[in-house]
Amino acid sequence: MGAKAVHAAHLRTAQTAYGAAMTFRVAMDIGGTFTDVVCYDEQTGAVLASKAPTTPGDLAEGVFAALGRVVDDPTLISFSWISFFVHGTTQGLNALLERKGAKVLLLTSAGARDVYQIARGNRERMFDLRYRKPTPLVPRADVMEAAGRLDWRGAELEPLDEQAVRRAAQRVRAEGFDAVAVTLLFSFANPAHELRAGEILRQELGDDVLVVLSHEVAREWREYERTSSAVLEAYAGPVVRTYLSRIERRFAERGLTVPVHVMQSSGGLVNAGFAMRRPLQTLLSGPVGGTMGGVAAARLLGRANAICVDMGGTSFDVSLVVNGRPDVSAEAHIEGFPVLMPIVNLHTIGAGGGSIAYAEAGALRVGPESAGAVPGPACYGRGGDRPTVTDANVVLGRVDPAWFAGGLMELDVEAAGTAVATLAGTLGMDPLQLAEGVCDIANAKMAQAIRTLTVEHGVEPREFALVAFGGAGAMHAVFIARELGIGEVVVPRFPGAFSAWGMLEADVRRDLTHPYFRAQDDLDGGHLAARLAELERDAMAALDSQGVAHDRRRVEHALDMRYEGQDYTLTIPLLDATEPASPGFLQAIAQRYAEAHTSRYGHATPEAPVEFVMLRSTGFGTFPKAATAAPARETHPPAVRDVIFDGQVHRTAVLRRSALPGPLNGEVEGPAIVVEETATTVIPPGCLATVDANGFLIIKVTS
Amino acid sequence: MIDPVTTEIIRCALLQAAEDMNTTLIRSSYTPVIYEAKDCAVALLDRDHNVLGQSSGLPIFLGNLEVCTRETERMFGRDVWREGDVWVLNDSYIGGTHLNDVTVYGPIFVGGELVGFAASRAHWLDMGSKDPGGSMDSTSIFQEGLRMGPMKIYENGAPCRDLHEVIARNVRFPHATLGDMRAQVACAMTGQRRLAEIVGRWGVETVMAARDEIFAQTERLERQAVAAIPDGTYTAGGYLDNDGIDLSTPLPVNVTVTVEGERVHVDLTDCADQATGPVNCGAAQAVAAVRVAFKLLISADVPLNGGSFRPLDVATRPGSMLAARSPAACQYYYSHLGLLIDLVVKALAPVVPGRAAAASYGDSLIVQFTGADPRTGKLYVSQEATVGGWGAWEGGDGENCLINNVNGSLRDMPIEVLETLFPVRVTRYEVRPDTGGQGQWRGGNGVVREYEFIGDTSLSLWFERSVTPAWGLAGGAAGAPPRVTLNPGTPRQREMLKVNALPVSAGDVLRCESGGGGGYGQADLRDPDAVADDLTQGMITG
């Protein structure tokens, strides 16, 4: 616990030096197993990270414990020192995964009752006569209809049947529903019926029942996707609301004076008050922190593009930073359910350390089946006897048993060796060759998945830096980079708590959309500019309600466009809200669209008419980004181990991260293994690593 | 000999290359038939026309893109392939499907050496057939539109203007059609780039050695799976309702499946002669349908590549509905293919109990309407497939309202998108209760989709599987057949299943009801709790 003692000493020194003036920015990422906390000392620039088991009964306990681990005496920390507090949560997602969400009644337009059950009728698996759709979160019997109809422009064809809405409210009361989701056809074009239904329901039901209106969740067309989004919000929302209000209360009791901020799936922050009203936005709150860390890391490195690789025991998530921004899309699928909301594109691949290697008809396959946590890889010693990627790393000597999982877990090296040798025997291979092959296959699959993601954006992976985090990310990063022709791998500080660090670096973000369905011939630039001006006002007001100071607000505008007849749109940025009113706008925007189309798909049809689908205005509230001090260097003599690279045994230095030479103080030459509490970095022969001023480990990759 | 690690890495790279091609195609296509209905498929082929990697939105396009490159080479010789050329083909008797399915393909060269082909097939909205989008009553291929043999659309990297002009002047929606064609060309280029990268990294020799091993692995796995099925001859038969012209004559389809050791032989010779109406297909497509059944029942989890289907052979009879010759009409080439897949499943169900299920509602059930949009004056074509009920199996109820077996990723048209694009209103979209066959496990229910037209329009319908609706298994009951009613409950009420270009007026209502899936096992063995839940959820009405 040497590191902990150092942190504690440091904190006490800081307190003595700065007294009551000292302020901390604190981020916490509450995951299913662990709670990560990262603190940033605004005076010294020091960054501290800590981890404690998540405490499901009262999650605040886990947070206090994690905070407490950075000091010897937790009472030394006063929450009144905290100047900024941000939080990532998986509460909503867990409720969905475990099917423990709210009891929801769904109210739809008459005739459209089964849109949610039909779920667009497609099959995700092609060769399965026994295919079943994901079980809907609202059973058919809990879907009610209300007459009332709008046409495609939002004009009323038939008034809303308010009695039907009241009947729904009666049933909610009588049968004890927790939430009501309302999705009426064409509410994206005209929300009047939904607003009226919401008014009646709130009148009848008060604040105890969450009422979710689909156009407020996602003002976009396609009724199934909008219904699914509204149902998800109603299903997960009460859990998130209860949780956030409890967290807020508990932290206030402990002296917290600033608002709790929450990470949204979009990679932006909002305060807890807003998150309680729009809980859907917090669904992927935790994992996107890593991407925002990638955004911050790219900024600190002066790079526009980064590939973020988060590899843990059983999963492998890739996301992109393109032109300094997170790659955010307007739609995603969660557990088979579509959601329309801005969401950081997290490409999940079943290729983590737990991926099982097996033989099939003479072939060697790796994954997607995972050993999970139980029994886990053979080296966990929990009875797993099938070799995994982690076992292969152990056999190759790339995992230091003393540092495995921060030294919290005993490693069964022998079991790993036996599992690998057994499979090698089946395939007639040498065990070491097999172990390296298993890693090579896993690396190749991860690299291919990354290439697919970059191809979708029309960008070349070569132009990116690879930012590796999670427990196993940096163990594989250099090999993945080689597959992709990437020259630089970045291992940030605290790779095991990088998500929390990323939250500290994120901005407040509010996304506003407005449907704007127009053929190019019908476009009125002045009208469009006026709509954007309104959206800009709304976005500014939203930032205001988030407490963002005037000089820290910024609104960006973009248009979703496509060629007439296309469905998928591309989001084309505008210079500002007034641009559409300028002469020659249509020509300019069509040109910009054609360029984007060419870059993304390799072709365009400049002579074809374009159409406009959606306005997107995003308000950002930026926080001052303070410089991070480099960590203090400790001295630890390196150990030496035998590690296999390219079929050869290499005498390899095992270095502690905290003992690496500081910036400009020299390089670490591969082969080397760098260990720290939460992660291991493998530097193969021929690669050079340095530590930069931010404390990042930068590996120059040679092929 | 190549090592298993390199082989596996190359295998994954080839699959990913095909996925990248598919992504390129779907994301840059112009028409909903491709991006919503996923009526498309891509394949990366080796220079001997074997599938290296494949990705398909449509199961029925399985493993027959290679017939296009193979036939081109047969006609013009191997020297015809030139770097920078892209080819196009839609001849039904080669590709097997209707003229709307256009295959675009190009050779891939590395260092001047031919290493393979990239190909995609996608449904073009309109080919200039006598009715917009395709006819339900064509009696000859010459009524079905522009027919292209193997032709170049790009030569040495430059578009061939003559053929572009021919296409632009023969189809009704030239912008969208040429846009889709460009998406296919972009897809081919993605495939070219990917395969060139793979060959560039490992070298031709290694890639070819890996290919041989990958194919051998698949073949071994499929032979093992076939060997596990008891030897014997298994048969099933059913009827296509009619050919769309003579509505009173059902057309028989009979399959005989012989399993012998590691081989499966499927005999399709005992089926109707090629019909007057557009229900014929080229033999390539009948083979593809049998392959779908083979995948469903025998090798669902086995990687799909040039080693696939080696234990399978299929016999067709030239001049029959399943191996048609010119000038047979082919617009609805797939109706009997859905039936064919279900029949192979039925024949083998007793010996592959772990994978089989009772029959599904069966067909795409097409609703098509076309006219001038009163809101804009522009010509439009709306074409939709209809979801329905799937069959139950031992241990599970069939799914409700799911797309049919020849389709896969096809998604229904959202009401809000449909009404925005076309002059129509959807007044009901609901589960159709009581239509799944009863049984210990219940067949899935069909759907009710009701339209109200807000302008005069020309309506075409293709609803099938009323003569042999979805049968049950092991004592389960059959599902209900489909039903279509124009202006239900009015004096002008009219029932029909197939019709071509019927004029309908603003205010007319069309109610389309799809069939249910077959049940499994005796109904009296059904768990009473399941029956109670069916009542609560309104899946049965008591």
Chai-1 contact restraints between the chains, C-beta under 6 A:
chainA,res_idxA,chainB,res_idxB,connection_type,confidence,min_distance_angstrom,max_distance_angstrom,comment,restraint_id
A,G111,B,T427,contact,1.0,0.0,6.0,A-B,restraint_1
A,G111,B,R428,contact,1.0,0.0,6.0,A-B,restraint_2
A,A112,B,Y429,contact,1.0,0.0,6.0,A-B,restraint_3
A,D114,B,E430,contact,1.0,0.0,6.0,A-B,restraint_4
A,D114,B,V431,contact,1.0,0.0,6.0,A-B,restraint_5
A,I118,B,C401,contact,1.0,0.0,6.0,A-B,restraint_6
A,R120,B,R411,contact,1.0,0.0,6.0,A-B,restraint_7
A,R120,B,D412,contact,1.0,0.0,6.0,A-B,restraint_8
A,G121,B,V387,contact,1.0,0.0,6.0,A-B,restraint_9
A,G121,B,C401,contact,1.0,0.0,6.0,A-B,restraint_10
A,G121,B,L402,contact,1.0,0.0,6.0,A-B,restraint_11
A,G121,B,I403,contact,1.0,0.0,6.0,A-B,restraint_12
A,G121,B,D412,contact,1.0,0.0,6.0,A-B,restraint_13
A,N122,B,I403,contact,1.0,0.0,6.0,A-B,restraint_14
A,N122,B,S409,contact,1.0,0.0,6.0,A-B,restraint_15
A,N122,B,L410,contact,1.0,0.0,6.0,A-B,restraint_16
A,N122,B,R411,contact,1.0,0.0,6.0,A-B,restraint_17
A,R123,B,G408,contact,1.0,0.0,6.0,A-B,restraint_18
A,M126,B,P59,contact,1.0,0.0,6.0,A-B,restraint_19
A,M126,B,G408,contact,1.0,0.0,6.0,A-B,restraint_20
A,F127,B,K295,contact,1.0,0.0,6.0,A-B,restraint_21
A,F127,B,L296,contact,1.0,0.0,6.0,A-B,restraint_22
A,F127,B,A300,contact,1.0,0.0,6.0,A-B,restraint_23
A,L129,B,L296,contact,1.0,0.0,6.0,A-B,restraint_24
A,L129,B,A357,contact,1.0,0.0,6.0,A-B,restraint_25
A,R130,B,A357,contact,1.0,0.0,6.0,A-B,restraint_26
A,R130,B,W393,contact,1.0,0.0,6.0,A-B,restraint_27
A,R130,B,G396,contact,1.0,0.0,6.0,A-B,restraint_28
A,R132,B,E399,contact,1.0,0.0,6.0,A-B,restraint_29
A,R140,B,Q537,contact,1.0,0.0,6.0,A-B,restraint_30
A,A141,B,T536,contact,1.0,0.0,6.0,A-B,restraint_31
A,A141,B,Q537,contact,1.0,0.0,6.0,A-B,restraint_32
A,W152,B,E419,contact,1.0,0.0,6.0,A-B,restraint_33
A,W152,B,T420,contact,1.0,0.0,6.0,A-B,restraint_34
A,W221,B,E416,contact,1.0,0.0,6.0,A-B,restraint_35
A,R222,B,P414,contact,1.0,0.0,6.0,A-B,restraint_36
A,E223,B,P414,contact,1.0,0.0,6.0,A-B,restraint_37
A,E223,B,I415,contact,1.0,0.0,6.0,A-B,restraint_38
A,E223,B,E416,contact,1.0,0.0,6.0,A-B,restraint_39
A,A361,B,Q217,contact,1.0,0.0,6.0,A-B,restraint_40
A,A361,B,R220,contact,1.0,0.0,6.0,A-B,restraint_41
A,A361,B,L221,contact,1.0,0.0,6.0,A-B,restraint_42
A,G362,B,Q217,contact,1.0,0.0,6.0,A-B,restraint_43
A,A363,B,Q217,contact,1.0,0.0,6.0,A-B,restraint_44
A,L364,B,P4,contact,1.0,0.0,6.0,A-B,restraint_45
A,L364,B,E8,contact,1.0,0.0,6.0,A-B,restraint_46
A,L427,B,P4,contact,1.0,0.0,6.0,A-B,restraint_47
A,G437,B,V5,contact,1.0,0.0,6.0,A-B,restraint_48
A,D440,B,V5,contact,1.0,0.0,6.0,A-B,restraint_49
A,I441,B,E8,contact,1.0,0.0,6.0,A-B,restraint_50
A,I441,B,I9,contact,1.0,0.0,6.0,A-B,restraint_51
A,A444,B,I9,contact,1.0,0.0,6.0,A-B,restraint_52
A,K445,B,C12,contact,1.0,0.0,6.0,A-B,restraint_53
A,Q448,B,Q16,contact,1.0,0.0,6.0,A-B,restraint_54
A,T452,B,D20,contact,1.0,0.0,6.0,A-B,restraint_55
A,V455,B,D20,contact,1.0,0.0,6.0,A-B,restraint_56
A,G565,B,Y30,contact,1.0,0.0,6.0,A-B,restraint_57
A,G565,B,T31,contact,1.0,0.0,6.0,A-B,restraint_58
A,G565,B,A176,contact,1.0,0.0,6.0,A-B,restraint_59
A,Q566,B,Y30,contact,1.0,0.0,6.0,A-B,restraint_60
A,D567,B,Y35,contact,1.0,0.0,6.0,A-B,restraint_61
A,Y568,B,R27,contact,1.0,0.0,6.0,A-B,restraint_62
A,Y601,B,S28,contact,1.0,0.0,6.0,A-B,restraint_63
A,Y601,B,A186,contact,1.0,0.0,6.0,A-B,restraint_64
A,G602,B,A186,contact,1.0,0.0,6.0,A-B,restraint_65
A,H603,B,R182,contact,1.0,0.0,6.0,A-B,restraint_66
A,H603,B,A186,contact,1.0,0.0,6.0,A-B,restraint_67
A,T605,B,G179,contact,1.0,0.0,6.0,A-B,restraint_68
A,A608,B,H175,contact,1.0,0.0,6.0,A-B,restraint_69
